[in-house]
Amino acid sequence: MSRQEGTEAFIRLLIATTIDKRIIDDDTLMRIETSAAPFNPIDYTVNDHSSSEDRFALGEGFSEVLAQGVDWKHVQQVATKLRNDLAIHLRDSLEASEKTRWLPTTAPIIVDAVRTGGLVRLNYLCIECDTPKTGWGLDIAGQSFPFLLLGLSGVILHPFDSLIFDTPNRIERLFETVEEKLGFDIAIGDFWFPDSMLGENLAAGSVFRVDLTLFQRAYTMRETSWKTRNHEEKSSWSAAFDQLGNLPLPEFSRLETEAFSQWSEQQIADVSERNPKNAESDEGQL
């Protein structure tokens, strides 16, 4: 076996043990990148899910190839690429997990203002329509019948083509479709949570995902307080929410926080372009 053949064989084994077998990890690849002398990577792996038979066979394979000689610099270049591939795979896995863990059982809420007294005002997006519209149908228990829509108000849970608002384009597409194509309005509703429910990521503009049962309770309390204008009742919200320990707490949504922040910045920039005098007054708004 020539040195070139040995190098190619070593690289095939390295790819197989990293990508297919998941035995060689990021730390071992980094050791290959920084080591001046060739070594058997199996000797430095710590892996719980690989069988001893696999480790022994692969270790023997690496040893046989090393005995023939390899172009270590070429191997190091491949190790660098594999580390980058692993990082991309990990990032994609985390993002996929974040996009699917809530499904349609939660609603996005956005921190508007943190007030004294431990209460936080939160915004949510909703679709509204006050103008009668024809062409609607209702499906109930397998039965469908048309009706004239006289009014509509509904909380937006996610964009059309994803489970979360993970990019500014999804937010912009929602507004374009709902307002410009369908003729509805997207409005901003609000209610209050105690700051103790939102944890360390509490800041203006932070997006959380809230369980729909908890959302309904907060909305009901908001409507009751608004109708009665009872300040004492409003001040008792924290105590009421303290009794909801059996419901999931809101979860911080990093991707949606970044997306709404970028989208808001773009809205301000667009307003600034059209009318510089109004740009400053629009800052900080959703």
Backbone hydrogen bonds, N-H to C=O, Kabsch-Sander energy under -0.5 kcal/mol:
donor,donor_aa,acceptor,acceptor_aa,energy
6,G,2,S,-2.7
7,T,3,R,-2.3
8,E,4,Q,-2.5
9,A,5,E,-2.4
10,F,6,G,-2.5
11,I,7,T,-2.4
12,R,8,E,-2.0
13,L,9,A,-2.2
14,L,10,F,-2.4
15,I,11,I,-2.6
16,A,12,R,-2.3
17,T,13,L,-2.6
18,T,14,L,-1.4
19,I,15,I,-3.1
20,D,15,I,-0.8
20,D,16,A,-0.6
21,K,16,A,-2.9
23,I,17,T,-2.9
24,I,17,T,-1.7
29,L,25,D,-2.1
30,M,26,D,-2.3
31,R,27,D,-1.9
32,I,28,T,-2.0
33,E,29,L,-2.1
34,T,30,M,-1.8
35,S,31,R,-1.4
43,D,40,N,-1.4
44,Y,41,P,-1.5
45,T,42,I,-1.1
47,N,45,T,-0.5
55,R,51,S,-2.2
56,F,52,S,-2.4
57,A,53,E,-2.6
58,L,54,D,-2.7
59,G,55,R,-2.3
60,E,56,F,-2.4
61,G,57,A,-2.0
62,F,58,L,-2.6
63,S,59,G,-2.2
64,E,60,E,-2.4
65,V,61,G,-1.9
66,L,62,F,-2.7
67,A,63,S,-1.9
68,Q,64,E,-0.7
68,Q,65,V,-1.0
69,G,65,V,-0.8
69,G,66,L,-0.8
72,W,70,V,-1.2
75,V,71,D,-1.9
76,Q,72,W,-2.6
77,Q,73,K,-1.8
78,V,74,H,-1.9
79,A,75,V,-2.4
80,T,76,Q,-2.0
81,K,77,Q,-1.9
82,L,78,V,-2.5
83,R,79,A,-2.2
84,N,80,T,-2.0
85,D,81,K,-2.3
86,L,82,L,-2.5
87,A,83,R,-2.1
88,I,84,N,-2.2
89,H,85,D,-2.4
90,L,86,L,-2.5
91,R,87,A,-2.4
92,D,88,I,-2.7
93,S,89,H,-2.2
94,L,90,L,-2.4
95,E,91,R,-2.4
96,A,92,D,-2.5
97,S,93,S,-2.2
98,E,94,L,-2.3
99,K,95,E,-2.0
100,T,96,A,-1.3
101,R,97,S,-1.6
105,T,102,W,-1.4
106,T,103,L,-0.7
107,A,210,V,-2.1
109,I,208,F,-2.7
110,I,123,N,-2.8
111,V,206,S,-2.8
112,D,121,R,-2.8
113,A,121,R,-1.4
115,R,113,A,-0.6
115,R,119,L,-2.4
118,G,115,R,-0.9
120,V,193,F,-3.2
121,R,113,A,-2.9
122,L,191,F,-2.9
123,N,110,I,-3.2
124,Y,189,G,-1.9
126,C,187,A,-2.3
127,I,154,G,-3.0
128,E,185,D,-2.9
129,C,152,L,-2.0
133,K,149,L,-2.4
136,W,147,F,-0.9
138,L,145,F,-2.5
140,I,138,L,-0.6
140,I,143,Q,-3.0
143,Q,140,I,-2.4
145,F,138,L,-1.7
147,F,136,W,-2.2
149,L,133,K,-2.6
149,L,147,F,-0.6
150,L,148,L,-0.6
152,L,129,C,-2.0
154,G,127,I,-2.2
156,I,125,L,-2.8
157,L,155,V,-0.5
162,S,159,P,-0.6
166,D,164,I,-1.6
170,R,167,T,-0.7
171,I,167,T,-1.1
172,E,168,P,-2.4
173,R,169,N,-2.7
174,L,170,R,-1.7
175,F,171,I,-1.9
176,E,172,E,-2.4
177,T,173,R,-2.5
178,V,174,L,-2.7
179,E,175,F,-2.3
180,E,175,F,-0.9
180,E,176,E,-1.0
181,K,176,E,-1.4
182,L,177,T,-2.0
184,F,178,V,-2.5
185,D,128,E,-2.6
187,A,126,C,-2.8
187,A,185,D,-0.6
189,G,124,Y,-2.6
189,G,187,A,-0.5
191,F,122,L,-1.8
193,F,120,V,-2.1
195,D,118,G,-3.1
197,M,194,P,-1.9
198,L,195,D,-1.5
199,G,195,D,-0.7
201,N,198,L,-0.6
202,L,199,G,-1.2
203,A,201,N,-0.5
205,G,111,V,-2.5
206,S,203,A,-2.4
208,F,109,I,-2.9
209,R,251,E,-3.0
210,V,107,A,-2.5
210,V,208,F,-0.5
212,L,105,T,-1.8
215,F,211,D,-2.5
216,Q,212,L,-2.5
217,R,213,T,-1.9
218,A,214,L,-2.3
219,Y,215,F,-2.7
220,T,216,Q,-2.5
221,M,217,R,-2.1
222,R,218,A,-2.2
223,E,219,Y,-2.6
224,T,220,T,-2.5
225,S,221,M,-2.4
226,W,222,R,-2.3
227,K,223,E,-2.3
228,T,224,T,-2.1
229,R,225,S,-1.8
230,N,225,S,-0.7
231,H,229,R,-0.9
234,K,230,N,-2.0
235,S,231,H,-2.3
236,S,232,E,-0.6
236,S,233,E,-0.8
237,W,234,K,-1.5
240,A,236,S,-2.1
241,F,237,W,-2.9
242,D,238,S,-1.7
243,Q,240,A,-1.2
244,L,241,F,-2.0
247,L,244,L,-1.8
251,E,209,R,-2.5
253,S,207,V,-3.0
254,R,252,F,-0.7
257,T,253,S,-2.1
258,E,254,R,-2.3
259,A,255,L,-2.2
260,F,256,E,-2.7
261,S,257,T,-1.9
262,Q,258,E,-2.3
263,W,259,A,-2.5
264,S,260,F,-2.5
265,E,261,S,-2.2
266,Q,262,Q,-1.9
267,Q,263,W,-2.1
268,I,264,S,-2.3
269,A,265,E,-2.3
270,D,266,Q,-2.4
271,V,267,Q,-2.3
272,S,268,I,-2.6
273,E,269,A,-1.9
274,R,270,D,-2.0
275,N,271,V,-3.5
278,N,275,N,-1.6
279,A,275,N,-0.7
279,A,276,P,-0.6
280,E,276,P,-0.6
282,D,278,N,-1.1
282,D,279,A,-0.5
283,E,279,A,-0.6
283,E,280,E,-0.9
285,Q,282,D,-1.7
